[in-house]
Amino acid sequence: MKLKISHITKYQYAQDVTDSVNEIRLTPVTNERQSCYNHSISIEPNASLFAYEDCFGNRVHAFSVNQPHKTLTIKTSMIVVTTEPFTVDDKKKLQSLKPSEAWEKLRSDKVVDRFIEFLLPTPYTEVTDEIRELMELIPSLTVISGGEESSSEAVPASSVYEWIDALCDYIRTHFIYDPEATTVNTKAYELIDKQRGVCQDFAHLMIAVCRAKGVPARYVSGYHFVGDLQGGAADFEQASHAWVEAYVPELGWCSFDPTNKTAFDDRYVKLGHGRDYLDIVPVKGIYRGTGKQQLFVTVDVQKLGSGA
């Protein structure tokens, strides 16, 4: 699928501000699932951009506006070609390991050492008693009796992928999407009591439960095009989205969306990933001046046609 994406972030300040220093993470990744073309960034007031990659491999652009200004506008435009994320070869890989072997591989020192940053809790994904209780609701073991002279044994009944998918489905069906229920600071364990939130909250909750289970998981920021699912509309506004990537032995990082019931497919565009939201905030910075400001964000995604 070929998508044209426009993302506009505008800050309006009550008084002139100065010495504004900012970072933006609004460049889609290019990998085996998607390719980014014709990417452009413009800043008003005009500012020079400095680009680098952070420790997670995300493309970051930094800039400063030192002169007095009451408005700061960041505009990005891009064309992204996406493909289906799950192939026939991927399905064959899923069958290459028995469930017990896959779970054992996750517990190995090699995997733990390699993905430790996506296994440790963060302020948003703290593993609490509430998180552990939710984890126990997702079935993963079957008890097999060894008879009178031998003890029973619990063995994995589902593969790693199936367990993660079951967790994703549980969150999707047991929690209500409600943009008024939470704030940007809501923690994963707090969502369990609220039973409602937004994509950021659902992603943090899924990540926390995965890590409690020993499954490496990371937060993904990006866009989700659903225009062609809503009466054939040509484009879709406010398409910013967050979802989860979890590590599956022999398959690698797999994407799961605990918010939407539609299958994860070529309608998703990834910007980047991190341990939680704080690692992949689209726009963040500091400035000198008044604390009174207004933020306006507009995201527009248009389908241009299929691409290879």
C-alpha positions, -999 to +999 in steps of 0.1 A: +000+000+000+013+035-008+004+062+017+010+099+018+012+112+054+011+148+066+018+156+103+016+192+116+024+201+152+018+237+163+026+254+196+011+288+204+025+307+234+008+335+254+040+356+252+072+355+233+095+326+242+132+321+234+159+295+233+136+266+222+155+233+220+137+204+205+138+168+193+114+152+168+109+115+160+087+117+130+107+098+103+093+064+094+117+035+095+128+017+064+129-021+068+117-053+052+081-043+058+080-006+047+100+019+027+100+057+032+102+081+002+102+119-002+104+127+034+105+164+043+106+185+075+100+222+078+102+244+109+086+278+114+105+300+125+131+287+102+157+265+119+186+242+109+181+205+116+207+181+130+200+144+124+212+113+143+201+079+155+192+072+191+202+041+210+172+022+196+180+030+160+152+057+156+159+086+134+160+119+154+160+155+142+171+182+166+168+219+162+169+252+182+150+285+178+168+312+198+150+343+186+117+354+203+086+338+189+050+332+198+044+303+175+064+271+167+052+250+138+067+216+127+055+201+094+065+167+081+054+151+049+063+117+035+053+089+012+055+053+026+051+020+008+041-009+031+037-046+027+019-074+046+039-080+078+032-118+080+044-141+052+041-178+044+077-182+054+070-166+088+042-191+094+067-220+086+091-206+112+064-206+138+062-244+134+099-250+136+099-250+174+077-269+199+060-246+224+081-259+253+113-252+233+102-217+224+094-208+260+127-223+272+145-202+246+130-170+260+144-179+294+179-185+281+207-161+291+213-154+255+179-139+249+176-122+283+210-105+279+202-094+243+168-079+251+172-069+287+161-033+281+128-047+268+123-070+298+130-046+327+101-025+340+099+013+334+078+040+351+050+033+327+052-005+327+059-014+364+051-050+371+027-049+401+004-075+417-024-063+394-002-069+364+007-104+376-029-112+382-039-102+347-010-123+334-024-154+351-057-149+333-040-157+300-039-195+297-005-209+288-001-242+307-018-276+306-014-300+336-006-336+325-011-363+351+017-388+353-004-414+371-004-426+407+033-432+410+045-400+393+038-364+398+018-342+375+036-319+351+027-285+337+037-281+301+032-252+276-001-256+258+003-227+235+032-213+216+048-179+225+031-163+196-003-177+205+000-166+241+009-130+231-020-130+206-043-142+234-031-114+257-036-088+229-071-101+223-079-100+260-070-064+263-088-055+231-121-071+243-120-063+280-110-026+279-129+003+265-114+030+243-121+063+260-099+093+254-114+111+285-105+083+309-067+087+312-039+112+307-005+110+291+009+101+326-013+070+332+006+039+342-002+004+330-014-010+364-037+020+368-055+010+336-066-023+352-089-005+376-101+021+351-109-006+325-107+021+298-081+043+281-064+050+247-039+032+225-009+044+246-025+029+277-033-004+260+002-007+246+018+000+281-005-026+297+004-053+271+041-045+274+040-048+313+022-082+311+046-095+285+076-085+306+061-101+337+058-133+316+094-130+304+085-120+269+106-090+255+082-063+244+086-027+232+064+004+225+058+014+189+048+048+176+034+053+141+003+058+120-027+036+112-047+042+080-083+030+082-099+052+055-106+023+032-124+005+061-148+034+067-170+036+036-142+039+011-129+073+023-099+086+005-080+097+037-082+096+074-074+123+100-060+119+135-043+086+125-014+087+150-013+054+168+007+032+193+010-006+194+034-033+206+062-054+192+070-086+211+098-110+205+090-145+193+118-171+191+127-181+155+104-153+142+118-121+157+099-090+166+061-093+158+036-065+158+004-067+179-024-040+182-043-043+215-066-014+204-081-023+171-099-056+161-086-055+125-056-077+116-021-061+117-014-054+080-001-029+055-022-001+069+003+004+097+033+027+093+060+025+120+079+056+131+101+040+158+102+021+190+114+023+226+109+009+261+078+030+266+062+062+254+089+084+268+115+069+245+095+077+214+077+110+220+071+125+185+080+161+196+096+171+228+117+201+240+123+229+264+122+267+260+126+299+281+094+319+287+057+316+297+042+283+307+009+292+290+007+274+257-017+256+234-008+226+213-025+217+180-018+184+162-031+174+127-024+141+111-037+133+076-031+099+059-041+094+022-040+062+002-023+068-031-024+033-044-005+000-040+033-001-042+059-027-044 
